[in-house]
Amino acid sequence: MIRLSQKFRDQLWWLIITVDYNYSRICIADHDLTDDTLTLWLEDKQDFKNSLDECLRMDIPIKAFAKLIKTENLNSYEGQKLHPNKQYAYRTRIQINEAITWYKHDASLTEQQWAREAMLKAVLTQLVETEAAAHKGW
């Protein structure tokens, strides 16, 4: 679960309302990855902004981004390994690299984009689910 400030949640709800609850209209205008944070600037696909200052800035802790990459199996693939002692093959997930190292060095530009979009989707899903649960008293 990603911690979102109340101010950011309000701003994100405002963006959701302005796109008429059509989440596919929310896109990532730009991104930046530091040692501590993944920053995504969000905007409406039908109302492009002239600068990043006009976009909604979302800062995600790098640990949350790494956890998402692992959970979505983006840094691994399903393959076969040979058991070292008993010499039989078995199917397993084979990790390419640690999550952030994979993102920085191994992932193609398309895979990096998929990872960022998965992060956006996870945040939107969390926002909607927590708000729905709060209003229903779950």
N, C-alpha and C positions, 0 to 999 in steps of 0.2 A: 504494500500500500504506500502510495506516494503522498507525502504531506504537502497540502496546498493551503496557502494562506487564505483567509476569508476575502481579502481584497482581490487576490488573483481569481478565486472562484467566482466572485461577482463579475469581474471583467470577462471571464470565460463564458459565463451565462449570458452576458450582454452580447458577446460575439455569436453565440448559438442562436439567440433571439434574432439578431440582425440577418442571419442566413436562413431564417424561417425554419429552424430545426432540421435543416438539410445538412447533416454533418459532412457529406461529401464535398460541400462547398468550402469547408475550412481546409486551407492548405498551409504548407510550411514555406514562407517567403525566403527564409535564410536560416542558417544554423551555424553554431560554433561549438567546438569541443575543447575544453581545457582539462587540466588534471583533476579538477573537482566537480565540474558542471558541464552538462549538455544544455546549451541554450537554443531554443527554437523560437523564431518569430512567426507568429500566425496571422493570417489574413483571409479575407473572403475572396474566393476565386473570381467572383463577379464584380469586385470592387477593389482592384489592386491599388496599393498605396505608393506614394512617391518616395518615401523613405522608410527605413526601419523604425524610426521614432514613432511613426503612426501605426505600426503593427503591435500586436499583443505579444509581449515578451514572456516566454515560459522558461524558467530555470529548473532543470531536473538534476538532482544529485547523481554523480557518476555511478555510485553503487546501485541506484535504482535502474539506471540504463543497463548496467552490466547484468543485473538480475533478469531484466526483461529479455536480453539477448540469450541468456541461458535457458529461460523458461520457454521461449519460442523456438529453441533449438536452431538458432540462426548460425551459431558457430560450430555446428557439428553436422554429421550426416550419418545415415544408417548404412552400415557395412558389415563385413565379416572379419573376425579376428581368429587367430589360431591360438588355442590354449597352450601356454608355454610348456607345461609338463605332460599333459595327457594327449596332446597332439590331435585335437578335434577342433573343427571350425564352429563358430557360433555367431549369431547376429547380435549386433550391439550398436549403440551410438558411438561414433568416433569423433572426438573433439579435435577440431582443427587447431585451435589456439584458445587462450583465455579470452573472455568476452571482449574487453576493450582493445586488447592487442589484435584480436581478429578484426574488429571494426576498423582500426587504424591501418593495419598492414596487409591483411589477407582479403578483406571484403572488396568486391568490385563496387563501382559507384552506384550501381543498381541495388546491390545488397545493402549498402550503407543507407540508401534512400528508404528501402523496405524497413530497416531497423528504426529509422527516425519516424516513419509513418506508423509503425507498430507502437512506438512510444506515445505518439499523439493519440492513437486509438485507445490505448490503455488508460491514458489520463481522462479522455472524454467518457469512457465506459465507467471508470471509477467515480467521476463527478455525477453522472446521471444515476448510477446505482446508489450512491450514498445519499443523494438528495431524495430519491424515491423512497429509500428505506426510512429516512428521517421524517418524511411527511406521512408515511403509512404507519409509523410506529413499530416497525419490525425490530 
